Amino acid sequence: MKNKNIRCKHRHTIKEHPRCFIGNVPKKNMGFIPRVLLVDIETLPMRVFAWTLSQRWINPDNIISDSFIVAWSAKWLFGDEVFSEVLTPDEAVKQDDKRILGSLWKLLDEANVVMAHNASDFDVKRINTRLLLNGFNPPSFYRVIDTLTVIKDKFAFSSNKLDYVNSLLGIGQKTKTGIALWIACYDGNPKALKEMQDYNINDVVILEETYVRIRPWIKSHPNLSIYVDTDKEICPLCLSDKLTWSDHTYDTNLGRYRSFRCECGAIGRSRVNLLTKERRAVLAVAV
């Protein structure tokens, strides 16, 4: 493995503390570094002709102007820097988001995992749509973590909105705003565009707090340990080797494993199946 002796800002090597390296080394070294990108976008809504406020379906012919991205913010997981772009007043009036999409594409192209709240149904699809319409090819493959999907699947909050969930968890809150800000951005108001960018930056910062709190519950979490060159048993979610082994076993349809709890709160299993090949063969037939 190359760069074994490289050290993070805390002076740890990759073996000493692999979590320190998440997002701090370029993708060319991805033999041992997962790149987890947190993303949030702000879009301006469509403007349409409608006959009533209760109209349930609007013909596409009634669209005056379609939705587009006005701002985006992103940060590497546990990194210090927040990257962000917002349209200029002229770009906002022209509804031209191509420039800011170019810099977002570069970050997505470096990512191994992309995370957003409502990523699957909104952020990723909306980004893909705007990239396609602006002539971009798809970025390199990445896995997706959708914090909204996790919250819906694992919990029963009265509301799944990020701000509401965070308020109950006692962590970062969204910046308060209203529809007047979106209207002002349509008009290319410089002050409104700056306010929109600040609002957007805060969203991606508090998303990181949400993720850390719910991470132990994410059963479908990408296995980050595939990027780490180590013989140690490590947590596949946070990459820590500070594991507490349990007397309980971690059982699957075809295996029984030692179980551990990581310092991050996640439950995991050993690599070695405790069942014999003969027993697994019998179970495979039963399944």
C-alpha positions as CSV (number, residue, x, y, z in Angstrom):
1,M,0.0,0.0,0.0
2,K,1.3,3.4,-0.9
3,N,1.6,6.3,1.5
4,K,1.5,4.2,4.7
5,N,3.3,6.8,6.6
6,I,1.2,9.8,5.6
7,R,-0.3,11.5,8.7
8,C,-3.5,13.4,9.3
9,K,-3.7,16.8,11.0
10,H,-3.7,15.0,14.3
11,R,-0.4,13.3,13.4
12,H,-2.1,9.9,13.2
13,T,-1.1,7.4,10.5
14,I,-3.8,5.6,8.6
15,K,-3.2,2.4,10.7
16,E,-3.3,4.4,14.0
17,H,-6.6,6.1,13.3
18,P,-8.2,5.5,9.8
19,R,-11.2,7.7,10.5
20,C,-9.1,10.8,10.5
21,F,-8.4,10.3,6.8
22,I,-12.0,10.3,5.6
23,G,-12.3,13.1,3.0
24,N,-8.8,14.4,3.6
25,V,-6.9,12.6,0.8
26,P,-7.6,12.8,-3.0
27,K,-9.4,10.0,-4.7
28,K,-6.3,8.8,-6.5
29,N,-5.4,7.2,-3.1
30,M,-8.7,5.5,-2.8
31,G,-7.0,2.2,-2.1
32,F,-7.4,3.2,1.5
33,I,-9.5,6.3,1.7
34,P,-13.3,6.5,1.3
35,R,-14.5,9.9,0.1
36,V,-17.9,10.7,1.8
37,L,-19.5,13.9,0.5
38,L,-22.4,15.6,2.2
39,V,-24.4,17.7,-0.2
40,D,-27.4,20.1,-0.1
41,I,-28.9,22.0,-2.9
42,E,-31.4,24.9,-3.1
43,T,-33.7,25.2,-6.1
44,L,-36.0,27.9,-7.2
45,P,-39.6,26.6,-7.7
46,M,-41.4,26.4,-11.0
47,R,-43.6,29.3,-12.0
48,V,-46.9,28.1,-13.5
49,F,-50.4,29.2,-14.5
50,A,-53.0,27.7,-12.3
51,W,-56.8,28.1,-12.2
52,T,-57.2,27.5,-8.4
53,L,-55.0,27.1,-5.3
54,S,-56.4,23.6,-4.8
55,Q,-55.6,22.5,-8.4
56,R,-54.1,19.0,-8.1
57,W,-52.6,18.6,-11.6
58,I,-51.1,21.3,-13.8
59,N,-50.5,20.7,-17.5
60,P,-46.8,21.1,-18.5
61,D,-48.0,23.7,-21.0
62,N,-48.8,25.9,-18.1
63,I,-45.2,26.1,-16.9
64,I,-43.8,29.6,-17.3
65,S,-40.3,28.7,-16.0
66,D,-39.0,25.4,-14.7
67,S,-37.1,24.8,-11.5
68,F,-33.3,25.2,-11.4
69,I,-30.5,25.1,-8.9
70,V,-29.7,28.5,-7.3
71,A,-27.1,27.3,-4.7
72,W,-25.3,24.2,-3.5
73,S,-23.1,23.4,-0.6
74,A,-21.0,20.4,0.2
75,K,-18.3,19.2,2.6
76,W,-16.2,16.1,3.0
77,L,-17.3,14.1,6.1
78,F,-15.4,15.4,9.1
79,G,-13.5,17.9,6.9
80,D,-13.1,21.5,8.0
81,E,-14.0,23.2,4.7
82,V,-17.4,23.8,3.3
83,F,-17.6,24.2,-0.5
84,S,-20.4,26.4,-1.8
85,E,-21.6,28.1,-5.0
86,V,-24.5,30.5,-5.6
87,L,-25.7,32.1,-8.9
88,T,-24.8,35.6,-9.7
89,P,-27.6,38.1,-10.0
90,D,-27.3,37.9,-13.8
91,E,-27.3,34.1,-13.8
92,A,-30.4,34.0,-11.5
93,V,-32.4,36.3,-13.8
94,K,-31.3,34.1,-16.8
95,Q,-31.9,30.9,-14.8
96,D,-28.5,29.7,-15.8
97,D,-27.0,27.2,-13.3
98,K,-24.4,25.7,-15.6
99,R,-21.4,27.4,-14.0
100,I,-22.2,26.3,-10.5
101,L,-23.0,22.8,-11.7
102,G,-19.5,22.5,-13.1
103,S,-17.8,22.8,-9.7
104,L,-20.4,20.5,-8.0
105,W,-19.8,17.9,-10.7
106,K,-16.1,17.9,-9.9
107,L,-16.8,17.1,-6.2
108,L,-19.3,14.4,-7.1
109,D,-16.8,12.8,-9.5
110,E,-14.3,12.5,-6.6
111,A,-16.9,11.0,-4.1
112,N,-17.2,7.3,-3.2
113,V,-20.4,8.1,-1.2
114,V,-22.8,11.0,-1.4
115,M,-25.1,11.9,1.4
116,A,-28.1,14.2,1.5
117,H,-31.5,14.5,3.3
118,N,-34.0,13.2,0.7
119,A,-31.1,12.4,-1.6
120,S,-32.8,9.5,-3.4
121,D,-36.0,11.3,-4.4
122,F,-34.8,14.9,-4.6
123,D,-31.2,16.1,-4.4
124,V,-29.5,13.4,-6.6
125,K,-32.3,13.3,-9.1
126,R,-32.5,17.1,-9.4
127,I,-28.8,17.4,-9.7
128,N,-28.8,14.7,-12.4
129,T,-31.5,16.5,-14.3
130,R,-29.8,19.8,-14.3
131,L,-26.5,18.1,-15.3
132,L,-28.2,16.4,-18.2
133,L,-29.9,19.6,-19.4
134,N,-26.6,21.5,-19.2
135,G,-24.7,19.0,-21.3
136,F,-22.7,17.2,-18.6
137,N,-21.8,13.5,-18.6
138,P,-22.5,11.6,-15.4
139,P,-19.9,11.8,-12.6
140,S,-18.0,8.7,-11.5
141,F,-20.1,6.0,-9.7
142,Y,-20.9,6.7,-6.0
143,R,-23.1,5.1,-3.4
144,V,-25.9,7.2,-1.8
145,I,-26.8,7.6,1.9
146,D,-30.3,9.2,2.3
147,T,-30.8,10.3,5.9
148,L,-34.5,10.9,5.2
149,T,-35.0,7.3,4.1
150,V,-33.2,6.1,7.2
151,I,-35.3,8.2,9.5
152,K,-38.5,7.0,7.8
153,D,-37.4,3.4,7.9
154,K,-36.1,3.2,11.4
155,F,-38.1,5.7,13.4
156,A,-41.6,7.2,13.8
157,F,-41.0,10.9,14.3
158,S,-44.1,13.0,14.0
159,S,-42.3,14.8,11.2
160,N,-39.3,13.6,9.2
161,K,-38.2,17.1,8.3
162,L,-34.5,17.7,9.2
163,D,-35.2,20.7,11.4
164,Y,-37.8,18.9,13.4
165,V,-35.7,15.8,14.0
166,N,-32.7,17.8,14.9
167,S,-34.8,19.9,17.4
168,L,-35.7,16.7,19.2
169,L,-32.1,15.4,19.1
170,G,-30.8,18.7,20.5
171,I,-28.5,19.4,17.6
172,G,-28.1,22.1,14.8
173,Q,-31.2,23.9,13.5
174,K,-32.0,25.2,10.0
175,T,-31.8,29.0,9.4
176,K,-35.3,30.5,9.5
177,T,-36.5,31.9,6.2
178,G,-39.6,32.2,4.0
179,I,-40.9,32.3,0.4
180,A,-40.0,36.0,0.1
181,L,-36.3,34.9,-0.1
182,W,-36.9,32.6,-3.0
183,I,-38.9,35.3,-4.9
184,A,-36.1,37.8,-4.3
185,C,-33.6,35.3,-5.7
186,Y,-35.7,35.0,-8.9
187,D,-35.2,38.7,-9.3
188,G,-31.4,38.4,-8.9
189,N,-31.3,40.4,-5.6
190,P,-27.6,40.2,-4.5
191,K,-28.5,40.3,-0.8
192,A,-31.1,37.5,-1.2
193,L,-28.7,35.3,-3.1
194,K,-26.1,35.7,-0.3
195,E,-28.7,34.9,2.3
196,M,-29.7,31.8,0.3
197,Q,-26.1,30.6,0.2
198,D,-25.7,31.1,3.9
199,Y,-29.0,29.2,4.5
200,N,-27.7,26.4,2.2
201,I,-24.3,26.2,4.0
202,N,-25.9,25.8,7.4
203,D,-28.1,22.9,6.0
204,V,-25.1,20.8,5.0
205,V,-23.3,21.5,8.3
206,I,-26.3,20.3,10.4
207,L,-26.8,17.3,8.1
208,E,-23.4,16.0,9.3
209,E,-24.7,16.2,12.9
210,T,-27.8,14.3,12.0
211,Y,-25.8,11.6,10.2
212,V,-23.5,11.0,13.2
213,R,-26.5,10.6,15.5
214,I,-28.3,8.1,13.3
215,R,-25.3,6.3,11.8
216,P,-25.4,3.3,14.2
217,W,-29.0,2.6,13.0
218,I,-28.1,2.5,9.2
219,K,-28.1,-1.2,8.3
220,S,-27.7,-0.4,4.6
221,H,-24.7,1.8,5.2
222,P,-22.0,1.4,2.6
223,N,-19.1,-0.8,3.9
224,L,-16.3,1.8,4.2
225,S,-13.8,-0.8,5.3
226,I,-13.4,-2.0,1.7
227,Y,-11.3,1.2,1.2
228,V,-8.9,0.6,4.2
229,D,-5.9,-1.6,3.8
230,T,-5.6,-3.2,7.3
231,D,-5.7,-6.7,8.8
232,K,-7.5,-5.4,11.9
233,E,-11.2,-5.9,12.6
234,I,-12.7,-2.4,12.1
235,C,-16.1,-0.9,12.1
236,P,-17.5,-0.8,8.5
237,L,-19.4,2.5,9.3
238,C,-16.8,4.7,11.0
239,L,-13.6,2.7,10.5
240,S,-12.7,2.7,14.2
241,D,-10.8,-0.4,15.7
242,K,-12.1,0.4,19.2
243,L,-14.6,-2.5,19.3
244,T,-16.2,-4.2,22.3
245,W,-16.8,-7.8,21.6
246,S,-20.0,-9.3,22.9
247,D,-21.1,-12.8,24.1
248,H,-24.0,-12.4,21.7
249,T,-23.6,-13.8,18.2
250,Y,-24.5,-12.0,15.0
251,D,-26.7,-14.5,13.0
252,T,-27.6,-14.5,9.4
253,N,-29.4,-17.2,7.3
254,L,-26.2,-18.9,6.5
255,G,-23.8,-17.9,9.2
256,R,-23.0,-17.2,12.8
257,Y,-20.4,-14.6,13.7
258,R,-18.9,-12.9,16.8
259,S,-20.7,-9.6,17.5
260,F,-19.2,-6.3,18.5
261,R,-20.3,-2.8,19.4
262,C,-18.1,0.0,18.1
263,E,-17.4,3.2,20.0
264,C,-19.6,5.0,17.4
265,G,-22.6,2.9,18.7
266,A,-22.9,0.6,15.7
267,I,-23.3,-3.1,16.0
268,G,-21.2,-5.3,13.7
269,R,-19.8,-8.8,13.2
270,S,-16.5,-10.6,12.8
271,R,-15.2,-11.7,9.4
272,V,-15.0,-15.3,10.3
273,N,-18.1,-17.6,10.1
274,L,-18.3,-19.8,13.2
275,L,-20.3,-22.5,11.4
276,T,-18.6,-25.3,9.7
277,K,-18.7,-25.8,5.9
278,E,-20.9,-28.8,6.4
279,R,-23.4,-27.0,8.5
280,R,-23.5,-24.1,6.0
281,A,-24.1,-26.5,3.2
282,V,-27.1,-28.0,5.1
283,L,-28.5,-24.5,5.8
284,A,-28.0,-23.5,2.1
285,V,-30.3,-26.3,1.1
286,A,-32.9,-25.4,3.7
287,V,-32.9,-21.8,2.5
